[in-house]
Amino acid sequence: MKNLIFLIIIVLLPFSCSAQDNAKNDKEKSVMKPSKNDDGEWDLTVIDTQFDYFMSAVAKPVSQYSESYLKTKNTLLVSEWNSYFFSGRYRNIIESSIDYDPKENYGIKFEYKLYQVFAYVNWKYGLRMNGLSGNDNMR
């Protein structure tokens, strides 16, 4: 359960939860929206010690991806993630949707880390996501 909470923190930290006064259900309240850091760059902070291990020992280096490739993959993965959330599948892992705008220029660092969060969820929890490439699908 602690790992699940850390995973949610992973996804929630760079996003701000939007509170809606007239929300009809909890799913409407659980939308994560990207925000910029103090430097004006999109940033993703992950608070899970296993994620640091994953990034250093398991994940491919950022140099093996192009920003356009990551943006395309993240668009598919966010869509898949959100469909799982709204359908209630994998509710023990996915507790909120992600508001991701593929037209926004997040930068390669953000795109890479977001993509690696999906690869990490696959690696740690075995959640198969169709948007992950074969090499990044760990199970």
Secondary structure as UniProt FT lines:
FT   HELIX           2..12
FT   TURN            13..14
FT   STRAND          15..17
FT   TURN            21..22
FT   HELIX           26..29
FT   STRAND          31..34
FT   TURN            38..39
FT   HELIX           49..53
FT   HELIX           54..58
FT   HELIX           62..64
FT   HELIX           67..87
FT   TURN            88..93
FT   STRAND          97..98
FT   TURN            102..103
FT   HELIX           108..125
FT   TURN            130..131
FT   TURN            134..136
//
